[in-house]
Each structure stands twice: as C-alpha cells, then as structure tokens.
Amino acid sequence: MDPKLFGTNAAGTGVDYVVATPGLFDANSTTRSGAFGFLSLGDGGRISFNLSSAASSLGGLYLYIGEVGDNGELAAGRIEVSDKPVPVPEPASLILIGLGLLGLTGVRRKQKA
C-alpha cells in the first residue's frame, strides 16, 4: 500500500490541508495536474474526526464520499458515531513504541544465535 496517498501529509499519516479542504465542497479530480480538494483513504482506509463542540443536525451535517478513476473500485463506507474521543498518538509515544520494537527484535535475534 502506498504510504503517501493523495491529500495526505508528507508522512502519509494525516491530512494535508493545503491540498485537501475537508470543510469545503470544492473537490476537482482530474488525470491532469491540478487535482485538489479531497484526500484518498486507499483501500480499507479510515479517518476519524474529534469534534471540538457538539454537532447539530439543525444546520445540516454532511459527509460526502466518492470514487473516481473508472478502475472498477466501488465507493463503500461505514460511519460510526461515538461520544468517546479517538486517541491520537503523540510523536513521543510513537518514538518510544518504535524503540521498544527495535529492542524486542534485537533480543529475539540474540536468542536465536
């Protein structure tokens, strides 16, 4: 899987808000340069939104999905709503997890030798 999908940041782990504009209905997908306004989640991709205030359905709350490319793929999705925030890993936590995994790999290699 491509770690850097269209509309994601340089690491492919978040939204690039210069390219993807999730607050606007302005997407333009083209095979030429100039595509903008959307982001690709890839096959089986996920995105989570932690809202900073209660959402009201009185003014309309919309989530649009689409599929482009005429490549046989189908738009499919599932929406889950929860009152519990989605945990967002902090960079320091990711570094510690990575170091722990490297240490575990080193221990396993020593045991095999």
N, C-alpha and C positions, 0 to 999 in steps of 0.2 A: 504494500500500500504506500502511496506517495505521502511522505510526512508533511509536505508543504502543499496543501490544497488551495485553490483559488479563493482569495479573500481572507486568508489566514495570515497571522504574523510570521516573521522570519523563521521562527522555530516550528511553526505549524501547530501551535498549542492554544492559540487564541484568535480573536477577530482582529483584522487589520482595518481599523475604522476609516482609513483613507480610501481604501478600495471598496469595502463592504459598508453599506449605510443601512443598518437594520431598522432605523427609525423612519426611513423614507420609502415610498413606493416608487422607486426610480430605476430598477434594475434594467440593464441592457446587456444581453448575452449575444455575442457575435463570434464568428470564426475569425474575424479580422481583429486587429488590435483595437482597444477601446472598450472592452467589456468592463462593466462596473456595477456597483450597487447590490451585489449579492455575495454569498460565500458558499463554497462547496463543502458538504459534510462527508462526502465519499460514501462508499457502500457501507451501510450499517452505522453511519456516523451519528453522533449525538451532540446536542447543545443544551446548556442549562441557563436559565435566567434567574438570578436572585433579585427580585424586585425590592426597591428601597421603600416603597409605600404600597398600601393596599390598592389592588386593581379594581376598577369599577367597570361593570358591563354597560352602564348607562350611556357612556360616550362611545361605546364600541371598542372592543379589544380584538385585534385580528392577528393571525399568524398565517402568512402565505408560504406555501411550498410549491416548488415546480421542478420539472425535469426537462432538460434541453439536450439537444445533440442528435436526436433521431438514431440512437445507438442501441435500441432495444430495452433500455432500462425503464423502469416504471417508478413514478413518484409514489412512495409509500411512507407512512409515518404513524407515530403514536404520540399523543400528548398526555403527559402525566402532570397533575397539579398537586402540590403539597404545601402545607404550612411550615415545613421544615426546610431551612436553607441548605443548599447544596454545598458541601465542604469544598473549599478551593485550596489546593496545596500551595503553600508558600515556597518560594525558591530555596530558602534554607532547608526546609523539610525535604525537598527533592534531592538536594545535595547529600544530606545525611542518609537518605534511603539508598542513593547510588553508592556511597562509600560503604554502607553495610553490605550491599550485594557484592561489591568487589571483594570485601574481606571474606565473605562466605565462599566465594569462588576460589580464593587463594587457599583457604583451609581445606576445601574439598580436593584441590589438586595435590596438596601435601599428603593427604590421607591416601590417595591413590598411588603415590610414588613409593 
